[in-house]
Amino acid sequence: MISERIKELRTRNNLSQVKLAKVLNVSRSTVNAWEMGISMPTIKYVIEMSNLFKVTSDYILGIDNAESISLNGLNKKQVQSIIQIIDCFKE
């Protein structure tokens, strides 16, 4: 599950394995091993990826399937607009 989430998040964010490796300061083969399920990232890298991809570590670990969106830096009107858009999709 972790391997699938890492690959999903990486591709969704248009990052190659090389680029993600560079951001995390690991080798491309390390990222490949994570995505292939050969090895697991340490907590340090799970946290770094959760910050990079703006998801919870629980999402990366497969504990929670819910994704979250940070509304930090938005004013009340902007937050309300986003809530209204989300409500449209719920209907």
C-alpha positions in Angstrom: 0.0 0.0 0.0 2.8 2.5 0.9 4.5 1.7 -2.4 1.4 2.5 -4.4 0.7 5.7 -2.5 4.3 7.0 -3.0 4.1 6.3 -6.7 0.6 7.8 -7.0 1.6 11.0 -5.2 4.8 11.3 -7.1 3.1 10.9 -10.5 0.2 13.2 -9.5 2.7 15.9 -8.7 4.6 15.4 -12.0 7.8 14.3 -10.3 10.2 11.7 -11.7 11.8 9.3 -9.4 15.0 11.3 -10.0 13.4 14.5 -9.0 11.8 13.1 -5.9 15.1 11.5 -4.9 16.8 14.8 -5.3 14.2 16.6 -3.1 14.5 14.0 -0.4 18.3 13.7 -0.8 18.2 10.0 -1.5 19.1 7.9 -4.6 16.7 7.2 -7.4 17.2 3.5 -6.6 15.9 4.2 -3.1 12.7 5.8 -4.4 12.4 2.9 -6.9 12.7 0.4 -4.1 10.0 2.1 -2.1 7.7 2.1 -5.1 8.4 -1.5 -5.9 7.8 -2.5 -2.2 11.4 -3.8 -1.9 12.1 -1.5 1.0 10.1 1.0 3.2 10.9 4.6 3.8 11.9 5.6 7.3 9.5 7.8 9.4 11.8 10.8 8.5 11.0 10.3 4.8 7.3 9.6 5.3 7.1 12.9 7.1 9.1 14.7 4.4 6.8 13.3 1.7 3.7 14.2 3.6 4.8 17.8 3.8 5.9 17.8 0.2 2.7 16.3 -1.2 0.4 18.1 1.4 -1.1 14.9 2.7 -1.1 13.2 6.1 1.5 10.6 7.0 -1.5 8.3 7.6 -2.5 8.7 4.0 0.9 7.7 2.8 1.0 4.7 5.2 -2.4 3.6 4.0 -4.0 4.0 7.4 -6.5 6.6 6.2 -7.9 7.0 2.7 -9.0 10.6 3.3 -7.0 13.4 1.7 -6.9 16.8 3.2 -6.4 20.3 1.8 -4.6 23.0 3.7 -6.5 26.2 3.9 -3.7 28.1 5.6 -3.2 31.5 4.3 -6.7 31.9 2.8 -9.1 34.5 4.1 -12.6 33.6 5.3 -14.2 34.4 1.9 -11.8 32.1 0.1 -12.4 29.3 2.6 -16.1 29.7 2.2 -15.8 29.5 -1.6 -13.9 26.3 -1.4 -16.4 24.8 1.0 -19.2 25.7 -1.4 -17.3 24.0 -4.3 -16.8 20.9 -2.2 -20.5 20.8 -1.3 -21.4 20.9 -5.0 -19.5 17.6 -5.5 -21.2 16.0 -2.5 -24.6 16.4 -4.1 
